[in-house]
Amino acid sequence: MQLSRNQTQITKKYLDSVNTFCVQLNEFCLMFQGEILRLQTIPASGPNANLAVGFSESLILCPTAEAARNCIRRDLAGARSFLVAADGVLRRLRTQRFEFPMDQPKHQTKFYLLSSGIDEFLQTCRQKALVGIEPICSAA
């Protein structure tokens, strides 16, 4: 079965978005790790969806890697919660249960797509939590 040209374009756009998300996540992870090693501290609290949302709202406004590093320094617990949520996005991508944001503005900040994807994931988790389904992280 051959995909239509429109379906092929949508698939390519989706895969490009997933790739961009993963590249941004990798860069963010390295920055977070560097800050943890520099400070030799680990956030004491467990993952928290509210901290992840707050951190994501700050990160999406950071135009550069240096601004993102400062954001991480200011809120290590939020950055850690953000990474736990990112793991949730990756789990959803692997099982194809996640509607990934494919539209990307022409001019965007350094971690725009990463923050957008995590925001979408957290909103979905909140909606499901209202009806008693699926926490931000699970043992699976």
Backbone bond lengths (Angstrom), bond angles and torsions (degrees), N, CA, C in turn:
res aa  C-N    CA-C-N  psi(-1)  N-CA   C-N-CA  omega(-1)  CA-C   N-CA-C  phi
1 M - - - 1.444 - - 1.529 109.45 -
2 Q 1.287 116.19 128.71 1.447 121.68 -177.60 1.535 109.62 -99.37
3 L 1.340 115.69 136.10 1.464 120.81 178.58 1.516 109.79 -76.75
4 S 1.318 115.54 146.01 1.457 119.36 174.86 1.525 108.70 -68.59
5 R 1.314 115.29 163.66 1.465 119.55 -179.97 1.530 110.64 -59.82
6 N 1.324 117.81 -40.54 1.461 122.19 179.17 1.527 110.92 -64.23
7 Q 1.333 117.63 -43.25 1.461 121.09 178.18 1.527 110.66 -64.23
8 T 1.312 117.05 -38.93 1.461 121.69 178.42 1.530 110.27 -63.86
9 Q 1.335 117.07 -42.68 1.463 120.88 178.65 1.526 110.91 -64.70
10 I 1.320 117.22 -40.93 1.464 121.21 178.57 1.525 110.19 -64.43
11 T 1.336 116.65 -43.53 1.462 120.77 178.66 1.524 110.40 -62.38
12 K 1.324 117.97 -43.93 1.464 121.24 179.24 1.525 110.36 -63.25
13 K 1.319 116.62 -43.43 1.465 120.98 179.77 1.528 110.50 -62.15
14 Y 1.325 116.43 -42.28 1.457 121.61 178.22 1.532 110.57 -62.52
15 L 1.326 116.97 -48.18 1.466 120.79 -179.44 1.526 111.28 -64.55
16 D 1.325 117.73 -37.68 1.467 120.74 175.79 1.523 110.51 -62.28
17 S 1.327 116.94 -41.13 1.462 121.00 179.22 1.525 111.29 -66.00
18 V 1.319 116.70 -43.27 1.467 120.75 177.97 1.524 109.69 -61.65
19 N 1.324 117.10 -43.29 1.462 120.60 179.03 1.529 110.77 -62.20
20 T 1.316 117.22 -45.51 1.467 121.08 178.89 1.526 110.26 -61.21
21 F 1.322 116.76 -42.81 1.462 121.51 177.27 1.527 109.84 -56.50
22 C 1.331 117.26 -48.58 1.463 121.44 -177.71 1.528 112.55 -65.74
23 V 1.308 117.40 -38.87 1.469 121.09 177.37 1.528 109.82 -64.00
24 Q 1.333 116.36 -45.79 1.465 120.08 179.00 1.527 110.86 -64.66
25 L 1.321 117.57 -39.57 1.460 120.99 178.43 1.524 110.79 -63.76
26 N 1.313 117.14 -43.23 1.462 120.57 178.41 1.531 110.77 -59.74
27 E 1.317 116.77 -46.77 1.468 120.21 179.19 1.527 111.05 -62.58
28 F 1.325 116.04 -42.09 1.464 120.17 178.92 1.532 111.11 -63.07
29 C 1.330 117.39 -42.74 1.470 121.38 179.22 1.525 111.36 -59.41
30 L 1.319 116.21 -43.17 1.468 119.97 178.85 1.530 111.21 -64.06
31 M 1.322 116.62 -38.81 1.468 120.28 178.02 1.526 110.28 -66.48
32 F 1.318 117.59 -43.69 1.464 121.97 179.29 1.526 109.78 -61.71
33 Q 1.318 116.79 -46.95 1.460 121.40 179.27 1.529 110.44 -59.23
34 G 1.324 116.85 -42.86 1.464 120.33 178.50 1.515 112.12 -60.63
35 E 1.323 117.10 -39.70 1.461 120.50 179.27 1.525 111.40 -69.37
36 I 1.310 117.38 -39.67 1.466 120.82 177.72 1.530 109.58 -63.23
37 L 1.320 116.84 -44.50 1.469 120.38 179.47 1.525 111.43 -65.88
38 R 1.320 116.59 -38.34 1.463 120.56 -179.99 1.521 111.40 -65.37
39 L 1.308 116.01 -41.46 1.462 120.43 -177.26 1.521 112.76 -91.07
40 Q 1.311 116.87 -15.04 1.459 123.27 -178.02 1.525 111.90 54.15
41 T 1.311 116.45 37.53 1.461 121.03 176.22 1.520 109.25 -132.33
42 I 1.291 114.52 153.42 1.452 121.22 175.76 1.524 106.54 -124.83
43 P 1.322 118.10 134.13 1.461 119.36 178.72 1.528 110.68 -53.51
44 A 1.315 116.08 129.45 1.463 121.22 -175.46 1.523 112.54 -74.29
45 S 1.309 117.65 -32.11 1.462 120.67 -176.28 1.525 111.17 -77.99
46 G 1.340 114.88 156.35 1.453 120.55 175.80 1.521 110.06 -77.40
47 P 1.321 116.72 175.79 1.467 119.75 -179.93 1.525 110.96 -62.84
48 N 1.319 114.47 143.87 1.457 120.72 -177.10 1.523 107.87 -141.62
49 A 1.318 116.32 125.86 1.466 120.73 -177.35 1.522 111.61 -62.32
50 N 1.327 117.96 -37.78 1.470 120.14 179.71 1.533 111.38 -65.27
51 L 1.341 116.50 -39.60 1.461 119.33 176.36 1.528 110.82 -65.05
52 A 1.326 116.21 -40.29 1.471 120.38 179.39 1.522 110.92 -63.43
53 V 1.329 117.30 -42.62 1.471 121.17 178.96 1.521 110.23 -62.47
54 G 1.323 116.74 -48.04 1.463 120.69 179.72 1.519 111.96 -60.23
55 F 1.326 115.67 -42.61 1.461 119.51 179.28 1.529 110.63 -65.61
56 S 1.320 116.50 -43.75 1.467 120.85 -179.97 1.520 111.30 -60.24
57 E 1.325 116.13 -40.15 1.470 120.26 178.79 1.522 111.38 -64.25
58 S 1.323 117.49 -32.42 1.471 120.98 176.48 1.528 111.04 -76.78
59 L 1.338 116.01 -44.94 1.466 120.58 -176.51 1.525 112.13 -62.64
60 I 1.312 117.72 -38.37 1.465 120.62 -176.67 1.530 111.54 -62.79
61 L 1.319 117.00 -20.10 1.466 121.33 179.62 1.528 113.31 -90.69
62 C 1.335 117.68 -7.98 1.469 121.52 -177.50 1.526 110.62 -77.44
63 P 1.335 117.11 115.85 1.464 119.36 -176.26 1.530 114.47 -77.85
64 T 1.333 117.40 -20.43 1.464 120.57 -174.30 1.528 110.55 -133.31
65 A 1.330 114.83 167.65 1.464 120.27 175.96 1.527 110.68 -63.06
66 E 1.306 117.83 -38.65 1.471 120.78 179.91 1.529 110.91 -64.61
67 A 1.307 117.10 -40.79 1.467 120.30 176.87 1.531 109.85 -63.23
68 A 1.327 117.08 -38.59 1.467 120.87 177.97 1.531 110.64 -65.85
69 R 1.342 117.22 -40.82 1.474 120.41 176.45 1.526 110.97 -58.89
70 N 1.319 116.22 -43.33 1.466 119.79 178.15 1.521 110.83 -63.25
71 C 1.305 116.84 -38.46 1.463 122.07 177.90 1.536 109.50 -62.06
72 I 1.316 117.14 -43.12 1.463 121.72 178.07 1.528 110.05 -63.24
73 R 1.332 116.67 -45.84 1.478 120.47 179.91 1.519 111.90 -57.83
74 R 1.325 116.14 -39.82 1.465 120.97 -178.05 1.524 112.42 -71.39
75 D 1.325 117.24 -26.37 1.465 119.67 -173.13 1.531 111.01 -144.75
76 L 1.329 116.51 71.90 1.465 120.32 179.93 1.528 111.91 -63.31
77 A 1.324 117.34 -38.99 1.467 120.06 -179.71 1.533 110.29 -65.96
78 G 1.319 117.07 -40.37 1.460 120.64 176.94 1.520 111.38 -65.66
79 A 1.340 116.75 -40.26 1.464 121.00 178.98 1.525 110.35 -64.58
80 R 1.327 116.85 -39.39 1.466 120.74 178.27 1.533 109.98 -64.87
81 S 1.305 117.51 -44.98 1.461 121.26 178.17 1.530 110.63 -62.37
82 F 1.326 116.35 -37.92 1.458 122.97 176.89 1.536 109.96 -59.91
83 L 1.343 116.98 -42.24 1.465 120.87 179.03 1.522 111.97 -67.75
84 V 1.317 117.39 -35.65 1.467 119.89 176.24 1.530 109.60 -63.87
85 A 1.328 115.84 -41.87 1.471 119.88 176.50 1.529 110.36 -63.59
86 A 1.333 117.43 -37.87 1.472 121.05 178.01 1.521 110.35 -60.90
87 D 1.324 116.84 -38.24 1.461 120.42 176.05 1.526 110.25 -61.80
88 G 1.328 116.63 -38.38 1.461 120.56 176.06 1.521 111.81 -61.86
89 V 1.322 116.65 -40.42 1.472 120.55 177.08 1.524 109.73 -62.56
90 L 1.322 117.23 -44.28 1.469 120.40 -179.84 1.524 111.13 -62.51
91 R 1.336 117.39 -40.41 1.474 120.48 176.71 1.522 110.26 -60.71
92 R 1.324 116.18 -42.70 1.472 119.95 179.51 1.526 111.02 -66.44
93 L 1.309 117.29 -39.29 1.469 119.88 178.95 1.529 110.65 -63.34
94 R 1.339 116.25 -39.98 1.470 119.45 -179.75 1.528 111.77 -65.89
95 T 1.315 116.79 -33.35 1.461 119.99 -178.52 1.527 111.47 -95.70
96 Q 1.325 116.91 0.21 1.464 123.90 179.76 1.527 112.06 59.03
97 R 1.340 115.48 36.18 1.455 120.00 177.59 1.523 110.99 -107.87
98 F 1.310 117.62 17.21 1.459 120.56 -175.65 1.523 110.53 -123.33
99 E 1.303 116.61 126.25 1.467 122.28 177.61 1.523 107.07 -86.33
100 F 1.316 116.04 97.44 1.467 121.69 -173.80 1.525 111.05 -78.88
101 P 1.342 117.83 135.75 1.473 119.07 178.40 1.526 110.19 -67.54
102 M 1.328 116.58 117.96 1.459 120.27 -176.87 1.519 113.02 -96.89
103 D 1.301 117.37 -24.66 1.458 119.65 -178.76 1.526 109.81 -79.02
104 Q 1.310 114.42 125.01 1.449 120.57 -179.40 1.527 108.55 -123.31
105 P 1.328 116.55 128.57 1.461 117.78 177.38 1.528 110.44 -63.10
106 K 1.318 115.56 152.16 1.460 120.43 -179.26 1.535 110.82 -59.88
107 H 1.308 116.84 -43.31 1.470 121.88 178.38 1.518 107.55 -111.28
108 Q 1.322 115.42 117.48 1.454 119.59 -177.84 1.521 110.73 -139.04
109 T 1.320 115.23 163.51 1.457 120.46 -179.82 1.529 109.94 -77.75
110 K 1.305 115.44 170.97 1.469 123.58 -173.64 1.530 113.71 -52.58
111 F 1.323 117.18 -43.72 1.461 121.30 -175.93 1.530 111.60 -118.53
112 Y 1.318 115.99 34.82 1.458 121.08 -176.40 1.533 112.24 -59.23
113 L 1.315 117.06 -52.49 1.457 120.08 -175.54 1.530 111.15 -67.19
114 L 1.316 117.54 -39.57 1.458 121.50 176.44 1.527 110.48 -58.33
115 S 1.321 116.88 -50.31 1.466 121.17 179.51 1.522 111.58 -63.62
116 S 1.318 117.08 -41.10 1.470 120.82 179.69 1.522 111.47 -62.35
117 G 1.316 116.52 -44.23 1.463 120.58 179.52 1.522 112.09 -63.77
118 I 1.321 115.99 -41.16 1.463 119.80 -179.92 1.521 110.59 -70.92
119 D 1.327 117.20 -38.28 1.472 119.70 175.16 1.523 110.62 -59.09
120 E 1.313 116.40 -44.87 1.469 120.77 178.97 1.525 110.57 -60.43
121 F 1.327 116.35 -44.94 1.463 121.45 178.53 1.526 110.98 -60.41
122 L 1.330 117.13 -46.57 1.458 120.77 -178.24 1.524 111.74 -66.15
123 Q 1.311 117.70 -36.90 1.471 120.27 175.97 1.524 110.37 -63.49
124 T 1.322 116.61 -42.35 1.459 120.75 177.90 1.522 110.34 -62.56
125 C 1.337 116.95 -42.67 1.468 121.06 178.45 1.524 110.74 -62.12
126 R 1.317 116.82 -42.30 1.469 120.23 179.02 1.521 111.03 -62.19
127 Q 1.319 116.64 -43.81 1.463 120.03 179.37 1.518 110.76 -62.51
128 K 1.328 116.61 -40.90 1.460 120.38 179.12 1.525 111.31 -70.85
129 A 1.327 117.27 -34.18 1.462 120.94 178.68 1.527 110.90 -64.83
130 L 1.321 116.65 -32.07 1.461 119.97 178.05 1.514 111.64 -62.08
131 V 1.330 116.34 -26.89 1.459 119.82 177.82 1.527 111.52 -108.65
132 G 1.340 116.58 11.22 1.466 121.62 173.59 1.514 115.83 82.89
133 I 1.331 118.13 32.96 1.471 121.31 -179.17 1.522 110.56 -123.32
134 E 1.312 116.59 141.06 1.470 126.97 164.84 1.533 116.98 50.46
135 P 1.338 117.33 107.08 1.461 122.31 175.33 1.534 111.87 -77.47
136 I 1.339 116.53 176.00 1.479 121.44 179.50 1.525 111.14 -61.54
137 C 1.309 117.94 -34.92 1.451 120.90 176.11 1.515 108.51 -137.50
138 S 1.312 115.68 151.91 1.451 119.73 179.75 1.514 109.33 -136.34
139 A 1.295 115.78 166.49 1.448 120.59 -179.75 1.525 112.42 -70.40
140 A 1.319 117.72 -18.25 1.470 121.71 -177.57 1.500 112.57 -72.87
